[in-house]
Amino acid sequence: MGASLSLVPAIDYFARREFLAAGLRPHSVTLPYPDDGGDGKSSSTCTVHYWASPGEPKLPPLLLIHGFGPRATWQWRCQVGPLSRQFHIIVPDLLGFGGSSWDSPTSPPPSEATQAAALSALLDSVEGLKGKHVAVAGTSYGGFVAYWLARAAGAGRVGPVVIASSDVLKTAADDRGFLKRAGEGWSGVHELLLPSQPAAMRRLMQMAVYRPPPPMMTPDFVLRDFIQKLFTDKREQLIHLFKGITVGTDKFQVTPLSQEVLIVWGEHDQLFPIEKAFAIQRALDGKARVEIIKKTGHAPQLEDPASFNKIVLDFLLASDKPADPSINGSSL
């Protein structure tokens, strides 16, 4: 009987209900695939699924970018309600996640630059958003994409920027440190971030949150179900996406952004240790604001949503003052 029990549909239901209650509705759009050809003549396309407030924006737009893991609705379910009272929310599935995909099997795996280009095209396609100044918040892998989008689009299009639990300075040494913290027996970072066995899933949960559920609440059959539905069904695609990550290579160089930046981190993050938040602040010329949320791990937006939401709202509302009226509503 236990083997037939699945919590995933229940979590999906409650997460979607939070989005619907916030006034968001699901949409999909077909766009040119950014990395195919580069000559503007490609016939390859991608489909981007997203949730958004309906109609033309009456509030400042805010793009929420999920991380490498559970679905966007799971990762932002505690934010869409409070944030939608002050912002016009857009929550996409990144390419290869959820309902977003691309149609060319020969295309290289989407890099952060590819994901950012797809999101830029998405913003231009959404009713009333073309040319609008859009605030951006990304968590974990989504922070990589948020940083790239902000740098590529510039302050005339994107800003302010929230980078949450996202080590844009990650190196091979950081991966070795992660494996050391995880303990012996793991062949690589991918074995934990893309778990295929309950032991790996349990260890990932222990490292990702400040107060992980006790083992008696996460029996192997429950973890196998999560693995099957979140990782196994799309395992080859997720591995392909994992290979597309360019953070830590010459293709991803961190330079200061012209936008205002907020860095949010969990005090006990074992995936990306807290000191990396201050290293990123230094890499951004020391101008970024850093907020550490106590008694949280890698997902402070889920472990302490009240604190996370207040910090983000205070930052975004204080930053929502265009320096030049010609910037807001420009055609960039």
N, C-alpha and C positions, 0 to 999 in steps of 0.2 A: 504493500500500500504506500510506503514511504517513497518508493521509486517513482510513483505517479504524481506525487505532490510537486508543484512548481510555483515558486514565489514570483518568478519573473513577470507573468501576466498581471499579477496583483500590483507589483511595483509600477509596471507600465500604466495601468489604469489610474492609479493615484497621481502619478506624475503628469499624465495627460490632463487629468481633471484640474490640477493646479494651473496648467497653461490655459485651459479653456476658461477657468474662473477668472483669470487675469485678462480675459478678452482677446487672447491670441488665437489664431486659427492656422491650420496647416495649409501649405501651398507647395507647389513645385514649379520650376522653370527650367527650360532647356537652353543652354548657353554654349558658345564655342569652347572647346577644351583648350586652356591657356598654353599648354606646353607643346602642342602638336604643330610642328612646322615653323611657327614663328614668323610666317610671311603674310598672315592675315587671310590666306586662301584655304585653310584647312577645312575639311568636311567633318572632322571628328567633333563630337559634342560631349557635353557633360550635363547631367541632371542634378540640380541642387534643390533639395527639399529644405523647407524652412518654416518656422512659425513666426507670425507677425501680427501686430495690432492691425485691424482692418482699416481700409480707407487711407486717404492722404494724412500725413502726420500733422497733428495739432499740437504735439509736444516734441521736444528735441529727440532726435533718433539715437538709439543706443543698440549697438551690435554686441551680442554675447556669444563668445566662441568657446566651444567645449574642448575638453582634453582627450587624450588617447585612452579610451576606456569605455565606461558605460555611456549610454545614449545621452544626447544633449538634454532631453527632457528630464533625465535623472539628475544630471549635474547642475542644472539651473532651476530645479523645481522650487527651491526655497527663495529664489530671487525674483521671479517674474511677477509675482503679486505685488510686493512692495515697490519694485522699480517701475512697474507699469503705471503707477499713480503719478509719476513725474516724467516718464520717458515713453517714447514710441519704440517698443521693443521689437527687435528682429533676432531670432535664434536659429541659425542654420545648422544643418548637418554638414560637416566637412566632407570633402570628396572621399568616398570609400567607407563612410560611416552612415548608419541609419539608412535613410532613403536617398542619399546622394551617391552618384556613380558616374563613371565615364564609359564611353562605348568603344574605345580603341584598346584592344588587348596588347598592342605593341607599344603603346605609349609608356614612357618611363614612369616610375611611381611618383605621385604628386609630392613635390617638395613643399616647404613652407611658402616659397615664392609662388608656386602653382596654386596652393590653397588661397593665398592672399589675392591673387589675380582673379580667381573664381569668385571670391567674396566681393571684390570691387565691381565685377560685372553684375553680380546679384544686386548690389545696392543700386546700380544704375537702372536695373530692370524693375525694381519695386515701385509701385505707384507713389508718386510724390517725393521720391528720395533722390532722383538724379540731380547731382550737383549739391545736395544738402550736406552741411557739416555734420558728421556722424561721430559720436563718442564710441569707443571700443573697449571691451573688457574681455580678456582671455585667461583661461585657467590651464596650467600645466602645458601640454602640447599646444593648446589654444593660445597660450601666451606667446609662443614662438611665432605663430601666425599673426597675432595681433601686432607684435613688434614689427614684423616685416611689412604688414599692410600699412601701418602708420608711417614707416620710413619711405616706402615706395610711393604712397599717395600724397604725403606731405600734409602740413598743417592746414592748407586750404580746403582739404577734403576730410581729413581724419584728425580727431583729437577732441578732448583729452583721452588718455590711454591708461587702462588699468591692467597691470601684469600681475597675475595672482599665481603663486606657487609654481613659478615657471623659470627655470634656470637657463636663460638664453646664453649663458656663458659656459654651458656644460662641455666638459672635455672627457677624453678617455680616462683620465685620472679620476674624474668624478664617478664614472661607471665602475671603476675598480673599487672606489670607496663604498659605493652602493652595494656591491657584491660582498664586501667585507662586513658591512652592517647586517646583511641578510644571513650571514653564517655560511658554513661549509656545505658543499653538495650541489651548488648551482653552476651550470656551465657558462651562463652568460646572462646579461640583463634581460634579454628577450624571454628567457625561461620563466621569469617572474612577472614581467609586464604583459606577457601573452601566455598565461598559465594553461597547461594541458592536463594537470593532475591536481587533486584536492590539496595536496601538501603545498604546492606552489601558490595556489589560490589563497590558502589560509595564511601563508607567510606574507603574501602581498597585502592582505587585509590588515595584518598585524603591523606592517610597516607604514601603511597609508593613513591610518587613523590613530588618534590619541588614545581612545578607549575602544579597542576592538572587541567584538562580541566574544563571549567565552566559547571554547570549543564545543561545549554541549549544545550550543545554539546554532552551530554551523557543522552539522554532521556531514560526512563525505557525500551522501546522496544529494544534499542540498547544494553543496559546492559543485558537484558534477553537473547539476542542472544549470547553474549559472555559467559554468565553463562552456557547456554545450551551446547555450543560447547567445552568450556574449562573445565567445572566442572561437569555438570549434566550427560553427556553421560558416564563418567567414575567415577561417584561419589563414589560408593562403593569401587572401587579399590583405589581411592585417599585417602579415609578414612583409608583403610587398610594400605596404605603406610605411612600415617601420624602416625599411631600407631607404626610403626616400627622405628621411630626416637629415637635414644638413647642418643642424646646430653642432658646433664643435669641429667643423671643417672650414676650409678656406672660402667655401661658398656662402657662409653665414658669418659675416663680420659685424660685431656690435659697435655702433657709433652713436653718439648722442642724438636724441630726437629733438625736433623743434617744438613738439607738443608738451603740455604738462603731463607728467607721468606719476602714477601712484603704484607702488609695489606693495602687495599684500602677501603675508606669509604666515603659515602656521608655526607656532613656537616649537613644536616637536615633529616637524616634517622630517621623516627619515629617507624620503626619496630625494629631495633636494634640501640639504641642511640649511638652517637659518642664516649661516654666515654668507651664503650665496646671494641673499637679498641685498646685503650691504656691498658685496662685490659688484652687483649690477648697478647699484646706486652710484658707485665710484665710476663705473664704465660710462654712465650717462652724465658725466661731469659733475656728479654730486648734487644735481638739481632735483632729482626725483624724490618724492616723499615716500618714506617707508613706514608701514604699519604692521606690527606683529600682533597676531591674535593668540592670546594665551590659551593653553589647554586644548590645542587643536593640532592636527597633523597636516597631511597633504591636501585635504579638502576642507578648509575652514568655512567655505560657503555652505557646507552641509553640516558641519559639526557645531558651529556657532553662527547660524545665519543672521541672528539679530545684530551681533557685532559687525559681521562682514557687511551686511546691508547698510548699516549706519555709516561705516567708514567710507564705503563706495558712494553712497548718496551725498554725504557731506562734501566729498572731493568733487564729484561731478557737478553738483549744483553750484559750488563755488567757482568752478572752472567754466561754467556755461555763460561766459561773458565775452563775446567776440571783440578782439582788440580793434578790428577795423570793420565797419559795417559792410564794406565791399566784399569781405571774405564770406560772411554768412549768406548762403544762397547763391554763391558763385557757380559758374558752369564748369569748374574744374572736375 
